[in-house]
Amino acid sequence: MGEKNHSYDYSIDVVIKGFEIELIKILTIFTSIDLSNNNFEGEIPTTFGELSSLRGLNLSHNNLTDHIPPSLGNLTLLEWLDLSSNKLGGQIPSELVDLTFLSFFNASFNQLVGPIPQGKQFNTFENGSYEGNEGLCGLPLSRSCSSNRQQQLPPWMNSHKDDDSKLEFGWKVVAIGYGFGFIFGMVVDLSLFEWVSSNGF
């Protein structure tokens, strides 16, 4: 029986998980698409979601617009996804949370908005994955989403702008009360000290 060749004898440069790597021999099972730096325009085809054996997809540094297709959530073997430096808008689809092999995700420098999906692999991505998207909110970013912010605050802080002035007034009253209490305590303490001294205790 003849021996099967499991690689091709040519090399290629690819960007994998943000690092440029030269592959000298390419395995026949290598299933990655790198279409970065091509000035592609338009939306990401939803048919990418049908490439079920895909391990890596790099569409960075193009002029892609519209939204991230939820069909990318069908790529259950995907390990890296780089969509950075495009003009993608809308929200990051919650379907991407189901990509349990995803160890690298970069959607930085787009026009994405709304809450960052939470759970599974998305809990491991850092701020750099979302940098340059002023409309994104939620962990790991320091910007909380307004609806989340309302839920995280205690009820007495869950107020409108008019109520904030009442809260500030309340603290002023408390500070004044402490001041008067301190002065009153000192006067009583000094009076008590004089009384004890004059009575010979």
Secondary structure as GFF3:
##gff-version 3
##sequence-region A 1 201
A	DSSP	beta_strand	7	8	.	.	.	ID=ss1
A	DSSP	beta_strand	12	16	.	.	.	ID=ss2
A	DSSP	beta_strand	19	23	.	.	.	ID=ss3
A	DSSP	beta_strand	26	27	.	.	.	ID=ss4
A	DSSP	beta_strand	32	34	.	.	.	ID=ss5
A	DSSP	beta_strand	41	42	.	.	.	ID=ss6
A	DSSP	three_ten_helix	46	50	.	.	.	ID=ss7
A	DSSP	beta_strand	56	58	.	.	.	ID=ss8
A	DSSP	beta_strand	63	64	.	.	.	ID=ss9
A	DSSP	three_ten_helix	70	74	.	.	.	ID=ss10
A	DSSP	beta_strand	80	82	.	.	.	ID=ss11
A	DSSP	beta_strand	89	90	.	.	.	ID=ss12
A	DSSP	three_ten_helix	94	98	.	.	.	ID=ss13
A	DSSP	beta_strand	104	106	.	.	.	ID=ss14
A	DSSP	beta_strand	111	115	.	.	.	ID=ss15
A	DSSP	three_ten_helix	120	124	.	.	.	ID=ss16
A	DSSP	three_ten_helix	127	129	.	.	.	ID=ss17
A	DSSP	beta_strand	135	137	.	.	.	ID=ss18
A	DSSP	alpha_helix	146	152	.	.	.	ID=ss19
A	DSSP	three_ten_helix	155	157	.	.	.	ID=ss20
A	DSSP	alpha_helix	161	199	.	.	.	ID=ss21
###
